[in-house]
């Protein structure tokens, strides 16, 4: 039996040692790619544990951390990175950024945590990050057939500078409603250019708090104006008013402006 994973938790969240130990002890034959979805809340000003004084914001300190060379050596890649424009659902914390890193194996993610070059950078993340949730997930095969969709150049609200495409991220503690193209919400959204990026099951929360997450969903829109048109569409609002409310669910819905996006970009029809 492999030893239990017992790295100390960072200041910005608690490690789920059961999930970490499961990843660390997987037989290589059973291991494979995992996508680590990271919701980030920064300190207003960086706070280094050694007491040094800097003018860095929390985000600037985290930028100094970004272990891109280490990820490349591991065969990992940044699949998504963007800033949160607005938080539609979920009061606290108010998230600042979302990032997703695809690791070739769960073992590679665990191994990275004790690399000397990673540890040498990590103090920047400790200084800048106030709180984070990191969930591990694997995208399932796409099974929904949507048929012919309108081009993003033909919809009512296309991407026009400075209103570029946005991605709506939905993280939920309970299973989300299955996407059905014939439903009112879906019909309205597809008309405005929605590209469903898929609903991913969450296999575990490696860093966070005592909440447990079930699914994460990705939806791409050609512009923020297109998303707003869906959100305030009278037909959709009428359907929402008569639907059953979801109770006992922890959830966040974030509108994110991506700078890196390999999750939904292949779905765009510009």
Helices and strands as residue ranges (DSSP letters): E 14-15, H 17-24, G 28-30, E 34-42, H 58-65, H 68-74, E 77-89, E 97-103, H 106-112, H 116-128, E 129-138, E 166-172, H 184-191, E 195-208, E 215-221, H 224-231, H 234-241, E 251-261, G 265-267
